[in-house]
């Protein structure tokens, strides 16, 4: 069944029920704009790695009224440390060492919990048409709207479509072209999943260990002390055979972690039973334009920097806030809204997408000599003499000035 909407009553479809998609939906609803969200998964995805809020992303969370919910789920994470093959400390970096701007921020919570905070706020706002187990199969647009065909077979017309469907965005593929046009492989893969906390692992600390063979592993605190999050980073040539093949992905992890010391064996043993196993390539998305007529991209779909940047959540939240603010300010005509979205946000994205010094190579030394050199650099980074330089590097996005969008209600 196809429906039409007038310019005075804009309707927006959001593809993707992650942090960016739910954040933009929330702000649009608050502005009186009718919003539909489709999410391919059958239900909200729990767990996931810890994400942080700092600087402009924390300010967005505060403006959106999310902080009480975030505080409820906040992890007790006190810093990061590097350990050797026997689990002995090499260097410790408490959160306060870099004033909450280091690898571990003052506010950390799981990706799933942050998404739940947004879902709770959406439920309180009311009025969202949320469809799990559904996704877009075809998009046709003209000067006045977008005709969407869903995987379930129905069709509907919207004034605007927002693709917030991640690194491998189907919306981007349908409207802008194949992923290969915009994606740059950064030289490796990342995996994470939940496992029972191994005996002897220190509570409340993110611990990292480097293995010979360009692989690093970590254990991160979970909301429940009985569980932890395993983190695996592997430098490698691209292998198309790994795409969506869990058995091949886990075989690669087993090979890389064999004889790796510390908690390698515990991570490998828990991996087959993990219900939240995640594995994907590390890639950056660069697009000359984030919108085409009445379809616009948000978050990883438009400007993924990879988890190496530590800015994925910030880019999604800030992008959602700016996009919703501009749509609400130009409700009768999306063209200036989408142009302003890019104009306002690109300076932040340019900084947020940049990788730490040394990139993936520095995170995954290949030889024992490289591991020892990396340990020396880590100790130097934690020294008092290096703090001014480290603070400058860690504050690259702090100077970004958020626009102040008053919530504008569209007449119904």
C-alpha positions in Angstrom: 0.0 0.0 0.0 1.5 3.4 -1.0 0.7 6.6 0.9 1.5 10.3 0.2 2.4 13.0 2.7 2.2 16.8 2.3 5.2 19.0 2.8 3.6 20.3 6.0 3.7 16.8 7.4 7.1 15.4 6.5 7.6 11.6 6.9 11.0 10.1 7.3 12.2 6.5 7.0 15.3 5.4 8.8 17.1 2.3 7.7 19.0 0.9 10.7 18.1 0.7 14.4 21.6 1.3 15.8 22.9 4.3 17.8 22.8 6.7 14.9 19.4 5.6 13.6 17.7 5.7 17.0 19.3 9.0 17.9 18.1 10.7 14.8 14.6 9.1 15.1 14.4 10.4 18.7 15.2 14.0 17.7 12.9 13.9 14.7 10.0 12.7 16.8 10.6 15.4 19.3 10.3 17.9 16.5 7.0 16.5 15.5 8.2 14.7 12.4 6.6 11.3 11.7 9.3 8.7 11.7 9.6 5.0 10.7 12.5 2.8 11.6 13.3 -0.5 9.9 15.9 -2.8 11.5 16.9 -6.1 9.9 17.5 -7.8 13.2 14.5 -9.5 14.8 15.1 -7.6 18.1 17.5 -5.1 19.7 21.1 -6.4 19.7 22.4 -6.6 23.3 26.0 -6.4 24.4 28.8 -5.2 22.1 32.0 -3.5 22.9 32.2 -0.6 25.3 31.7 2.8 23.8 32.5 6.2 25.4 31.1 9.7 25.6 33.5 12.6 25.8 33.6 16.2 24.6 31.0 17.0 21.9 29.4 13.5 22.0 28.8 13.9 25.8 27.4 17.4 25.2 24.9 15.9 22.6 23.9 13.2 25.1 23.3 15.9 27.7 21.2 18.1 25.3 19.2 15.1 24.4 18.4 14.3 28.0 20.1 10.9 27.8 22.5 11.2 30.8 20.2 9.7 33.5 19.8 6.5 31.5 23.5 6.4 30.6 24.5 6.8 34.2 22.4 3.7 35.0 24.4 1.6 32.6 27.8 3.2 33.1 30.7 0.8 33.5 33.2 0.9 36.3 36.3 1.0 34.0 39.3 2.6 35.7 41.9 2.5 33.0 44.0 0.5 30.4 47.0 -1.6 31.0 49.4 -3.6 28.9 50.4 -7.1 30.1 53.0 -9.7 29.1 52.5 -13.3 28.2 52.3 -14.2 32.0 49.8 -11.4 32.7 52.2 -9.2 34.5 51.8 -5.4 34.1 54.0 -3.6 31.7 52.4 -0.2 32.0 49.2 1.1 33.5 47.3 4.2 32.3 44.5 5.1 34.8 41.6 7.1 33.4 42.6 10.2 35.2 46.1 10.1 33.7 44.7 11.9 30.6 41.8 13.6 32.3 39.3 11.1 30.8 40.5 11.6 27.2 42.6 8.5 26.9 41.7 5.0 25.6 39.3 4.7 28.6 37.0 7.7 29.1 35.1 8.8 32.2 31.9 7.5 30.7 32.0 4.0 29.2 29.0 1.7 28.6 28.3 -1.2 26.2 27.0 -0.4 22.8 23.9 -2.4 23.5 23.2 -0.5 26.7 23.5 2.9 25.0 21.2 1.7 22.3 18.7 0.6 25.0 18.8 4.1 26.5 17.8 5.5 23.1 15.1 2.9 22.7 13.7 3.8 26.1 13.7 7.5 25.2 11.9 6.6 21.9 9.2 4.7 23.8 8.7 7.6 26.1 8.5 10.1 23.2 5.9 7.8 21.5 4.7 7.7 17.9 7.6 6.0 16.2 6.7 3.2 13.7 9.4 0.6 14.5 9.7 -2.5 12.4 12.1 -5.3 13.4 12.9 -8.0 10.9 12.4 -5.6 8.0 14.7 -3.8 5.5 14.7 -1.8 2.3 14.9 -3.9 -0.9 14.4 -1.1 -3.5 14.4 2.7 -3.6 13.0 4.9 -6.3 13.0 8.7 -5.8 11.7 11.8 -7.7 11.6 15.5 -7.0 8.8 15.2 -4.3 9.5 12.0 -2.5 10.9 8.4 -2.2 9.1 5.2 -3.0 10.4 2.4 -0.9 9.9 -1.3 -1.4 10.5 -3.4 1.7 11.8 -7.0 1.9 8.4 -8.1 3.2 6.8 -6.9 -0.1 5.0 -3.7 1.0 5.7 -0.3 -0.5 5.4 3.1 1.0 6.3 6.7 0.0 8.3 9.0 2.3 9.6 12.5 2.1 13.1 11.5 3.1 15.1 8.3 3.6 18.0 8.2 6.1 20.5 5.3 5.6 22.0 4.5 9.1 22.7 0.9 8.2 26.4 0.6 8.9 29.7 0.0 7.2 28.1 -2.4 4.6 25.1 -0.1 4.0 22.5 -1.5 1.6 21.0 2.0 1.3 24.3 3.3 0.1 24.7 0.5 -2.4 21.2 1.1 -3.9 21.5 4.8 -4.2 25.1 5.8 -4.4 26.9 2.7 -5.8 28.9 -0.3 -4.8 30.8 -0.3 -1.5 34.2 -0.6 -3.2 33.8 2.9 -4.6 33.9 4.4 -1.1 35.7 1.9 1.2 39.4 1.8 2.0 40.7 -1.4 3.6 42.9 -0.4 6.6 44.9 -3.6 6.8 43.2 -5.9 9.2 40.2 -7.3 11.1 38.6 -6.9 14.5 36.6 -9.3 16.5 34.9 -9.2 19.9 32.5 -11.2 22.0 31.4 -11.9 25.6 33.1 -14.7 27.6 33.2 -15.8 31.3 35.8 -13.6 33.1 38.9 -15.7 33.4 40.3 -16.3 36.9 42.9 -13.8 37.9 41.9 -11.1 35.5 41.8 -7.7 37.3 38.4 -6.2 37.6 37.6 -2.8 36.2 40.6 -2.6 33.9 41.0 -2.9 30.1 44.0 -5.2 29.6 45.8 -5.6 26.3 48.5 -8.1 25.2 50.5 -8.3 22.0 51.2 -11.6 20.3 53.9 -12.3 17.7 52.3 -12.3 14.3 50.7 -8.8 14.2 47.9 -9.7 16.6 46.7 -8.0 19.8 44.1 -9.3 22.2 42.3 -7.6 25.1 39.8 -8.2 27.9 37.5 -5.4 28.9 35.2 -5.2 32.0 31.5 -5.9 31.5 28.5 -4.7 33.4 28.4 -8.1 35.1 31.8 -8.9 36.8 31.2 -12.6 35.9 31.7 -11.8 32.2 34.2 -9.8 30.1 34.5 -8.6 26.5 37.2 -10.2 24.4 38.8 -8.0 21.9 41.0 -9.3 19.0 42.8 -7.1 16.5 44.7 -8.8 13.5 46.8 -7.2 10.9 46.4 -9.1 7.6 45.9 -8.8 3.9 42.3 -8.6 2.8 40.6 -12.0 2.4 37.2 -12.0 0.7 36.6 -15.6 1.9 36.1 -14.2 5.4 33.1 -12.1 4.6 30.1 -13.6 6.5 31.8 -16.9 7.0 31.9 -17.4 10.8 33.8 -20.7 10.6 36.6 -19.2 8.5 36.7 -16.2 10.8 37.0 -18.3 13.9 39.6 -20.5 12.3 41.7 -17.4 11.6 41.4 -16.4 15.3 42.4 -19.8 16.5 45.5 -19.8 14.3 46.6 -16.3 15.4 46.1 -17.0 19.1 47.7 -20.4 19.3 50.4 -20.4 21.9 49.9 -16.7 22.4 50.1 -16.7 26.2 48.2 -14.7 28.8 44.4 -15.5 28.2 44.7 -16.6 24.6 43.5 -20.1 25.4 40.5 -18.9 27.4 39.4 -16.6 24.6 39.6 -19.3 22.0 37.8 -21.8 24.2 34.9 -19.4 24.8 34.6 -18.2 21.2 32.4 -21.0 19.7 29.7 -20.6 22.4 29.5 -16.8 22.2 26.1 -15.6 21.2 27.3 -12.1 20.3 30.4 -13.0 18.2 31.4 -10.1 15.9 34.0 -10.0 13.2 34.5 -7.5 10.4 37.2 -5.8 8.4 38.7 -2.5 9.5 37.7 0.0 6.8 37.2 3.7 6.3 34.3 5.1 4.2 34.9 8.3 2.3 32.1 9.8 0.2 32.2 13.1 -1.9 28.5 13.6 -0.9 26.4 12.1 1.9 23.1 12.8 0.2 21.5 12.3 -3.2 18.2 14.2 -3.7 16.0 12.8 -0.9 18.2 10.0 0.4 20.9 10.8 3.0 23.5 8.7 4.9 24.4 8.8 8.6 27.1 7.3 10.8 29.2 4.4 9.5 27.2 4.3 6.2 28.6 7.7 5.3 31.8 8.3 7.2 33.0 5.2 9.0 36.5 5.7 10.4 36.8 2.1 11.7 37.0 1.2 15.5 40.7 2.2 15.4 39.7 5.9 15.7 37.6 5.4 18.9 35.2 7.9 17.4 32.4 5.8 15.9 29.8 6.5 18.6 30.7 10.2 18.6 30.3 10.4 14.8 26.9 8.6 15.0 25.5 10.7 17.8 26.8 14.0 16.7 25.8 13.3 13.1 22.3 12.3 14.2 21.9 15.5 16.3 23.0 17.7 13.4 20.9 15.9 10.8 17.8 16.0 12.8 18.3 19.6 13.7 18.7 20.7 10.1 15.7 18.6 8.9 13.5 20.2 11.6 14.7 23.6 10.6 13.9 23.0 6.9 10.9 20.7 7.3 9.2 21.8 4.1 12.3 21.3 1.9 15.0 18.7 2.6 17.6 20.0 0.1 18.9 22.9 2.2 18.7 20.7 5.3 21.0 18.0 3.8 23.4 20.6 2.4 23.7 22.2 5.8 24.1 18.8 7.5 27.3 18.3 5.4 28.5 21.8 5.8 28.2 21.8 9.6 29.4 18.2 10.2 32.3 17.7 7.8 34.9 19.7 9.9 34.2 17.3 12.8 34.3 14.2 10.7 37.6 15.2 9.1 39.2 15.1 12.6 37.3 12.2 14.0 38.2 9.9 11.1 42.0 10.3 11.6 43.8 7.3 13.0 46.1 7.3 16.0 49.9 7.7 15.2 51.2 4.5 13.6 47.7 3.2 12.9 47.1 -0.5 12.9 50.8 -1.3 12.5 51.6 0.3 15.8 48.7 -1.6 17.5 49.8 -5.0 16.1 53.6 -5.3 16.1 54.7 -8.4 14.1 57.9 -9.5 15.8 59.2 -9.8 19.4 61.5 -6.9 18.7 58.4 -4.9 17.5 56.5 -5.8 20.7 59.3 -4.7 22.9 59.6 -1.4 21.0 55.8 -0.9 21.4 56.1 -1.5 25.1 58.8 1.1 25.3 56.6 3.6 23.4 53.7 2.8 25.8 55.8 3.5 28.8 57.0 6.8 27.2 53.3 7.8 26.5 52.5 7.3 30.1 55.4 9.5 31.3 54.8 12.9 32.8 57.0 14.5 30.2 54.8 13.3 27.4 51.5 14.3 28.9 51.2 17.7 27.1 51.8 16.2 23.7 49.4 13.3 24.5 46.7 15.6 25.7 47.0 17.6 22.4 46.7 14.4 20.4 43.7 13.1 22.4 41.8 16.4 22.2 41.6 16.5 18.4 37.8 16.8 18.3 37.3 18.8 21.5 37.3 22.2 19.8 34.3 21.3 17.6 31.4 23.7 18.3 28.0 22.1 18.3 25.2 24.1 16.7 22.3 24.7 19.1 19.1 23.4 17.6 15.9 24.4 19.4 13.3 21.6 19.1 10.9 22.8 16.4 7.5 21.2 16.3 6.1 20.7 12.8 2.4 21.4 12.5 0.2 18.2 12.3 
